[in-house]
Amino acid sequence: MTQFVEWSAALSVGIDEIDAQHQALIDLINELQDAVVAGIERERQLEVLGRLAEYTKIHFAVEESLMRIFGYPDYERHKGQHEGLIRSMLDLQRRLDLEQAPIDDGLMRHLKHWLLDHILHSDQDYSRFFLAAGALSRHQTPSWSTRIWDHLHFCGSKCWS
């Protein structure tokens, strides 16, 4: 079965932690697409969209932290792109809650194209800069953000009960 968004080597930024986070974003978009196509109840779709929004914030925080650490010269522009997507996602969540609007194919295509475009262009730019500045592509242990996300993702609502 073909996935809505597929990971490929062309999407790799050469930094394992970031690649793993991008793959997690792709997995969440695919989970949301599957829920939409299968006609799963709206509440479940919104729950997946909420997890996608939260993980996107975590991922952007990691990228922006690395940009500050390495002194990335295009930090402000890149951060602005992140803020724009977060605003769009929050607006979308509010609209979906208020108007009871469905998550449709247009929204899914927008999320897919934004993510792929961002990785293939903006993220590749910082990746080259990070690697030239001495960032290591591989790490021995998962980062704090991966460990926190894995904990929250796998414990689900039990964490908050």
PyMOL commands that set and color helices and strands:
alter all, ss='L'
color gray80, all
select helices_A, chain A and resi 9-11+16-38+42-70+75-99+105-132+144-160
alter helices_A, ss='H'
color red, helices_A
deselect
rebuild
show_as cartoon
